[in-house]
Amino acid sequence: MKISYSNFPQTLEESAIQKMFEAFGKVESFTLKKDKLTKKSLGYGNLEMDDASGQKAINALHGKTVEEKVLSVGNLEELQAKVQDKKGAGLASNNLGGSKFHGRTQSIGTPGVQRRGGNRGS
C-alpha cells in the first residue's frame, strides 16, 4: 500500500518519522520531501507498506497530534482518486451554463482619448 503523510512537524528527523510507521510493520520504501536549499524537512512525503500494516498505521496516526500539529496520513491511491473526482466534478460544473461574462466584451479604453471632465487635479 502506498501511503501519503503530511503536516508532520518539520523538527522531526527522517528516521523518527520512519520509526513511527515501522511500529506497525515493515516500511518497504520511504521518502520525506525536503527544501532544496536548506535540506530541511517540509513535513510531508510518501511510503510503502504491506496493506495490513499500512492500514494499521493510517488508523493509528491519522489525526494524532504531535508537537501541536495534527498529522494527516492516508492511502495515496484513495487520496489521488478523490482529487481526480473533485477535478472532474469541477470541470463538469464549469461547463454548465458558462460564465456570467459569456458572449460579452469589455472595453478597456481607447489610447489617446481623454475622458470627459478634463484633467484631474488642475
N, C-alpha and C positions, 0 to 999 in steps of 0.2 A: 504494500500500500504506500502510495506517495502522500506525504503529509506536508502541509504548509503551516508555518508558525509565524506569528508576528506580535508586535507590541511587547517584546521581551526587553527588560532593562538593558540599556547599552553598556552598563557597567559589568554585566555578566560575561565572563570569558567563554570562548567557544567550547572548551572542554566541560564547563559547568552546565551549559545548555544541553550538550550531548548526553551527559550523565543523567540529566532529568528524564530524558527519553529512554535511556538504557535501563532505567529502573523497571521498565515494562517489557523489555525484551531486546534482542539484538538489533542494533542500528546498522543497516546494510550500507547506506550512503548518507552523508550529511553535508550540507552547505549552510554557511552563515554569510549573509551579504555584508560587505564592509565598504566604508568610504574609500574611494580610490586614492585620495591624497594622504589621509591620516591613517588609513588601515584600521580604523576603529569600527566596532560593531554598529550596524544600523538597526539591530534588534529583530531581524526577520530572516527567514530562509526556508529551505525545504530539506526533507529527509525521507528515507525509505525504511520501512519495517515490514515484517510479515503482517498479514491482515489482522490476526487476533491481537498481537502485541500493539499494533498501531491503533486499533480501536480502543484498547485499554488506556493507552497514552492520551488519546483525544478526550476520552471520558474523564480522565483524572486531571488533565492540565488545562483544558479549555475553561476559561472563566476564573481560573485560580489567580490570586493576587500575589505578585512578587515585587518587592520594593515599590509598593504603591502603584503598580501597573497591572491591569487586568489582561492576562495572556489570552491570545487568540490562537487556537490550534484546530485544524480541520483536515478532512480528506481533500487533497488537492484536486482530484478529478471531479468531486462533487462541487467544490467551490468554482472551478472553471465552468462547469455546466450551468451553474446559477448565473454567472456573469454573462455567458452566451445567451441564456434565456432572457435576461434583462436587456441586453443589446438588441436582440431580435424583437422584443416587445416594443422597445423604444423606436426602432426603425418603422415598425408597422404602424404605430400610433402617429408618427410624424407624417406618414403618407396619407392619413385620413383627413381630408378637408384642407390640407395645405396650411400655410401661414396666413396671418391677417393681412400681410402685405402682398399676397399673391396677385400678380397682374397689375400692380401699381408701380409707378416710377416716382422717384423723388428728385426734385430739382435742388441742386446744391447751390446754384447761383451762376451768374454769367460773369466771367472775368472782365474787368474793366468797366463794369456798370455800377454806378453808385446807387445806394438806396435812397429813397425819399427821406427828407428831413435834414439833409445836409450833413456837414461834418459834426461829429460829437466833440464836445469839449472846447469849442472855439467861441 
